[in-house]
C-alpha cells in the first residue's frame, strides 16, 4: 500500500513504533473530517467494556461501545451505513456516514431494525489541529491508506483489523503483524 495524503474517508494505521502510546497503539482510524482547520477520526478497533445500554439505559440494546479517541470522551458519537434510515447524516465517503438524528436511531434500535454491522458507537474522538496530522505522518507515526472496504468497513473484525492492514502494507510491517502487543512477551 502506498502512503497517501490524509483526507475524509481514508484510514490511518498506527505505526508499530508508537507502542508506548496507549491511546493509539495498534489502532486503525477512519478519518471523518480533514480540512485546513484540522482533522477528526474515530478509532475502529478499540472496543470498551461497556455497552450502549450502560450509557443510555433506555436504549434497550447491548451494542458495544468503542473508544473513538482521547478527545471529549464523555460524548457519544456514531458512524453508520444506513443514511436512508437516519435523517441528517453526513457522508464521510463511500457509503459511510457520521451522525444524524439520535432519536430516530434509538427508535430503530428499540425495534431491532439496526445491526452492529450497520452502526458503531464511540466515546470520544481523535483530533488534530491544522498541520498536526501531516507532521505525525511525516514522522511515520501513521500510514494513511484508502479505505478499501468502503461501506463494508464496519463488518470487519475489529481485533484483526490492524494486523490485516499491517500484512497488506508488506515489507517490514509483516513482522509486526505477528509480534505480541507487549514486546517483552516475545
C-alpha positions as CSV (number, residue, x, y, z in Angstrom):
1,X,0.0,0.0,0.0
2,X,1.2,3.5,-0.8
3,X,1.3,6.3,1.8
4,X,-1.4,8.8,0.8
5,X,-2.2,12.3,1.9
6,X,-4.9,12.4,4.6
7,X,-8.5,13.2,3.5
8,X,-12.0,12.3,4.6
9,X,-12.7,8.6,4.4
10,X,-9.2,7.4,4.4
11,X,-7.8,5.0,7.1
12,X,-4.9,5.8,9.4
13,X,-2.9,2.8,10.5
14,X,-0.7,3.4,13.6
15,X,2.9,2.6,13.1
16,X,4.3,-0.2,15.3
17,X,6.8,2.4,16.7
18,X,4.0,4.1,18.7
19,X,3.6,1.0,21.0
20,X,4.1,3.2,24.1
21,X,1.1,5.4,23.2
22,X,-1.8,3.6,24.9
23,X,-4.4,5.6,23.1
24,X,-3.2,4.8,19.6
25,X,-1.0,1.6,19.8
26,X,-2.1,-0.9,17.1
27,X,-5.0,1.3,16.1
28,X,-6.9,1.9,12.9
29,X,-8.8,5.1,12.5
30,X,-11.3,6.3,10.0
31,X,-10.8,10.0,9.1
32,X,-14.3,11.6,9.3
33,X,-13.1,15.1,8.6
34,X,-9.9,16.6,7.2
35,X,-9.7,20.3,6.3
36,X,-7.5,23.3,6.7
37,X,-8.7,23.7,10.4
38,X,-7.7,20.1,11.4
39,X,-8.8,16.5,11.4
40,X,-11.2,14.3,13.2
41,X,-11.2,10.5,13.3
42,X,-12.6,7.5,15.1
43,X,-10.6,4.5,16.3
44,X,-12.3,1.5,14.8
45,X,-10.6,-1.3,16.7
46,X,-10.7,-0.2,20.4
47,X,-13.8,-1.7,22.0
48,X,-14.6,-0.7,25.5
49,X,-16.0,-3.0,28.2
50,X,-19.3,-1.1,28.2
51,X,-22.4,-1.3,26.0
52,X,-24.8,1.3,24.8
53,X,-27.3,0.3,27.4
54,X,-24.7,1.1,30.1
55,X,-24.6,4.7,28.8
56,X,-28.2,5.1,27.6
57,X,-30.3,2.8,29.8
58,X,-33.5,3.2,27.8
59,X,-31.7,2.2,24.6
60,X,-32.5,-1.4,25.5
61,X,-29.7,-2.7,23.3
62,X,-26.3,-4.0,24.1
63,X,-24.3,-2.7,21.2
64,X,-20.6,-2.5,22.1
65,X,-19.1,1.0,22.6
66,X,-15.7,1.8,21.2
67,X,-13.1,4.4,22.2
68,X,-13.1,6.9,19.4
69,X,-10.1,8.6,20.8
70,X,-8.8,10.8,23.7
71,X,-10.9,13.9,22.9
72,X,-14.3,14.6,24.5
73,X,-14.6,11.0,25.9
74,X,-17.8,12.0,27.7
75,X,-19.6,12.5,24.3
76,X,-21.2,9.7,22.3
77,X,-20.7,9.6,18.5
78,X,-21.7,7.2,15.8
79,X,-20.9,6.2,12.3
80,X,-23.1,4.1,10.1
81,X,-24.0,2.8,6.7
82,X,-27.8,3.5,6.7
83,X,-28.4,7.1,5.7
84,X,-31.8,6.4,4.3
85,X,-33.0,5.4,7.8
86,X,-31.2,8.1,9.8
87,X,-32.0,11.7,8.7
88,X,-29.4,14.4,8.8
89,X,-26.5,12.0,8.3
90,X,-23.2,13.4,6.9
91,X,-21.4,11.3,4.3
92,X,-17.8,10.7,5.1
93,X,-17.1,8.8,1.9
94,X,-18.1,5.6,0.0
95,X,-21.3,4.9,1.9
96,X,-20.1,5.6,5.4
97,X,-21.9,8.3,7.3
98,X,-21.4,10.2,10.5
99,X,-24.1,11.2,12.9
100,X,-27.7,12.0,12.2
101,X,-30.9,12.1,14.2
102,X,-30.3,10.3,17.5
103,X,-34.0,9.9,18.3
104,X,-34.6,8.1,15.0
105,X,-31.6,5.9,15.5
106,X,-32.7,4.9,19.1
107,X,-36.2,4.1,17.8
108,X,-34.6,1.9,15.1
109,X,-32.6,0.2,17.9
110,X,-35.6,-0.4,20.0
111,X,-37.4,-2.0,17.1
112,X,-34.3,-4.2,16.3
113,X,-34.0,-2.7,12.8
114,X,-30.3,-1.9,13.0
115,X,-27.3,-4.2,13.5
116,X,-23.8,-3.7,14.8
117,X,-22.6,-4.2,11.2
118,X,-24.5,-1.0,10.3
119,X,-23.7,1.3,13.1
120,X,-20.8,1.8,15.6
121,X,-20.8,4.0,18.7
122,X,-17.8,5.8,20.1
123,X,-17.0,7.6,23.3
124,X,-14.7,10.5,22.2
125,X,-12.9,11.1,19.0
126,X,-9.3,11.6,17.8
127,X,-8.5,15.2,16.8
128,X,-5.6,17.1,15.3
129,X,-5.1,20.8,14.8
130,X,-4.2,22.2,11.3
131,X,-0.9,20.5,10.1
132,X,-0.6,18.3,13.2
133,X,-1.7,15.1,11.4
134,X,0.6,15.8,8.4
135,X,3.5,16.2,10.8
136,X,2.7,12.9,12.5
137,X,2.5,11.2,9.1
138,X,5.9,12.7,8.1
139,X,7.4,11.3,11.4
140,X,6.0,7.8,10.4
141,X,3.6,7.6,13.3
142,X,0.8,6.8,10.8
143,X,0.3,5.3,7.4
144,X,-2.6,6.8,5.5
145,X,-4.3,4.5,3.0
146,X,-7.6,4.2,1.1
147,X,-10.5,2.5,2.8
148,X,-10.6,-0.5,0.5
149,X,-13.5,-1.9,2.5
150,X,-15.8,1.1,1.6
151,X,-19.2,0.7,3.3
152,X,-18.3,-2.8,4.5
153,X,-15.7,-1.4,6.9
154,X,-18.0,-1.9,10.0
155,X,-18.3,-5.6,9.1
156,X,-14.5,-6.2,9.6
157,X,-13.5,-7.9,12.9
158,X,-12.0,-5.1,15.0
159,X,-9.5,-7.3,16.8
160,X,-8.0,-8.4,13.4
161,X,-8.1,-5.1,11.5
162,X,-4.7,-3.7,12.4
163,X,-2.9,-7.0,11.8
164,X,-4.7,-7.5,8.5
165,X,-3.7,-4.0,7.3
166,X,-0.1,-4.5,8.5
167,X,0.2,-7.6,6.4
168,X,-1.2,-5.7,3.4
169,X,1.4,-2.9,3.9
170,X,4.0,-5.6,3.4
171,X,7.8,-5.5,3.7
172,X,8.9,-4.5,7.2
173,X,5.3,-4.3,8.5
174,X,4.7,-8.0,8.1
175,X,6.9,-8.9,11.1
176,X,4.9,-6.5,13.3
177,X,1.6,-8.1,12.3
178,X,2.5,-11.3,14.3
179,X,4.5,-9.7,17.1
180,X,2.9,-9.7,20.6
181,X,1.4,-6.5,21.8
182,X,3.9,-6.4,24.6
183,X,7.4,-6.9,23.1
184,X,8.6,-8.2,26.5
185,X,6.3,-11.2,25.9
186,X,8.3,-12.1,22.8
